[in-house]
Protein backbone atom coordinates (compact mmCIF):
# COMPACT_ATOMS: atom_id res chain seq x y z
CA UNK A 1 0.00 0.00 0.00
CA UNK A 2 0.97 3.60 -0.63
CA UNK A 3 0.83 6.13 2.19
CA UNK A 4 -0.34 9.44 0.81
CA UNK A 5 -1.60 12.87 1.77
CA UNK A 6 -4.73 12.21 -0.26
CA UNK A 7 -7.98 10.66 0.90
CA UNK A 8 -11.12 10.65 -1.22
CA UNK A 9 -13.19 8.51 1.14
CA UNK A 10 -15.47 11.28 2.37
CA UNK A 11 -16.18 12.55 -1.14
CA UNK A 12 -16.84 9.09 -2.51
CA UNK A 13 -18.99 7.79 0.34
CA UNK A 14 -20.62 10.87 1.85
CA UNK A 15 -21.74 13.15 -0.96
CA UNK A 16 -25.43 13.80 -0.40
CA UNK A 17 -26.82 13.21 -3.89
CA UNK A 18 -24.08 10.83 -5.04
CA UNK A 19 -22.53 13.82 -6.83
CA UNK A 20 -19.04 12.30 -6.73
CA UNK A 21 -19.03 9.67 -9.45
CA UNK A 22 -15.37 9.20 -10.27
CA UNK A 23 -12.21 10.48 -8.59
CA UNK A 24 -8.98 10.77 -10.58
CA UNK A 25 -6.10 12.95 -9.37
CA UNK A 26 -2.88 13.45 -11.32
CA UNK A 27 0.41 13.46 -9.42
CA UNK A 28 2.61 15.19 -11.99
CA UNK A 29 5.90 14.97 -10.12
CA UNK A 30 5.42 12.25 -7.51
CA UNK A 31 5.20 14.72 -4.62
CA UNK A 32 1.79 13.43 -3.46
CA UNK A 33 2.66 9.74 -3.68
CA UNK A 34 6.25 10.06 -2.54
CA UNK A 35 7.37 8.06 -5.55
CA UNK A 36 6.93 8.50 -9.30
CA UNK A 37 4.44 10.55 -11.32
CA UNK A 38 1.12 8.83 -11.92
CA UNK A 39 -2.56 8.98 -11.09
CA UNK A 40 -4.66 8.34 -8.01
CA UNK A 41 -7.80 6.59 -9.24
CA UNK A 42 -11.00 5.37 -7.68
CA UNK A 43 -11.73 1.71 -8.32
CA UNK A 44 -14.51 2.61 -10.76
CA UNK A 45 -15.12 0.71 -14.02
CA UNK A 46 -15.24 3.90 -16.11
CA UNK A 47 -11.52 4.29 -15.30
CA UNK A 48 -10.23 0.86 -14.34
CA UNK A 49 -11.58 -0.79 -17.50
CA UNK A 50 -8.78 0.96 -19.37
CA UNK A 51 -5.85 0.33 -17.03
CA UNK A 52 -4.45 -2.76 -15.35
CA UNK A 53 -5.50 -2.03 -11.76
CA UNK A 54 -3.41 -4.97 -10.54
CA UNK A 55 -0.31 -2.87 -11.34
CA UNK A 56 -1.56 -0.11 -9.03
CA UNK A 57 -1.11 0.12 -5.27
CA UNK A 58 -3.94 0.71 -2.82
CA UNK A 59 -3.65 4.00 -0.91
CA UNK A 60 -3.83 3.38 2.84
CA UNK A 61 -7.14 4.83 4.13
CA UNK A 62 -7.57 6.82 0.92
CA UNK A 63 -10.22 4.86 -1.03
CA UNK A 64 -7.97 5.21 -4.09
CA UNK A 65 -5.28 3.31 -5.95
CA UNK A 66 -2.02 4.90 -7.05
CA UNK A 67 -0.93 3.93 -10.55
CA UNK A 68 2.65 4.89 -11.37
CA UNK A 69 3.74 6.05 -14.78
CA UNK A 70 0.38 5.74 -16.52
CA UNK A 71 -1.11 8.32 -18.82
CA UNK A 72 -4.86 8.95 -18.73
CA UNK A 73 -6.78 11.01 -21.27
CA UNK A 74 -9.63 13.37 -20.44
CA UNK A 75 -12.70 13.40 -22.62
CA UNK A 76 -15.46 15.92 -22.02
CA UNK A 77 -18.89 14.93 -23.26
CA UNK A 78 -22.01 17.06 -23.17
CA UNK A 79 -25.20 15.03 -22.86
CA UNK A 80 -28.64 16.41 -23.57
CA UNK A 81 -30.84 17.15 -20.57
CA UNK A 82 -33.89 16.24 -22.66
CA UNK A 83 -36.27 13.80 -20.97
CA UNK A 84 -35.92 11.41 -23.90
CA UNK A 85 -32.35 10.62 -22.79
CA UNK A 86 -33.33 9.77 -19.21
CA UNK A 87 -32.37 6.08 -19.23
CA UNK A 88 -29.42 6.30 -21.64
CA UNK A 89 -25.95 4.97 -20.79
CA UNK A 90 -22.75 6.07 -22.48
CA UNK A 91 -20.44 3.29 -23.65
CA UNK A 92 -16.74 4.11 -23.82
CA UNK A 93 -14.36 1.89 -25.74
CA UNK A 94 -10.68 1.90 -26.66
CA UNK A 95 -11.17 -0.82 -29.28
CA UNK A 96 -10.42 -3.60 -26.79
CA UNK A 97 -12.09 -2.68 -23.50
CA UNK A 98 -15.51 -1.12 -22.95
CA UNK A 99 -17.04 0.65 -19.95
CA UNK A 100 -20.55 1.94 -19.41
CA UNK A 101 -21.39 5.18 -17.60
CA UNK A 102 -24.97 5.87 -16.56
CA UNK A 103 -26.49 9.22 -17.45
CA UNK A 104 -27.25 10.09 -13.85
CA UNK A 105 -29.86 12.44 -12.47
CA UNK A 106 -31.58 15.22 -14.37
CA UNK A 107 -30.37 18.45 -12.80
CA UNK A 108 -33.38 20.67 -13.49
CA UNK A 109 -37.09 20.69 -12.79
CA UNK A 110 -38.56 18.10 -15.15
CA UNK A 111 -41.90 19.93 -15.22
CA UNK A 112 -40.32 22.69 -17.33
CA UNK A 113 -40.23 20.44 -20.42
WOSULCOR-V960085 format. One line per field, one symbol per residue. phi: phi as a letter, one per 30 degrees, with the letter a starting at -180 (. if undefined). A space follows every 50 residues. Layout:
BEGIN
phi->???
END
This chain:
BEGIN
phi->.ccbdcbcedddcbdechddcbcbbdcdbidddibcdlbdbddbedcddc bcdddccddehcibcccdhcbcccbcbccecdddcecdbcccbcjccbbc bddiddcbddddc
END
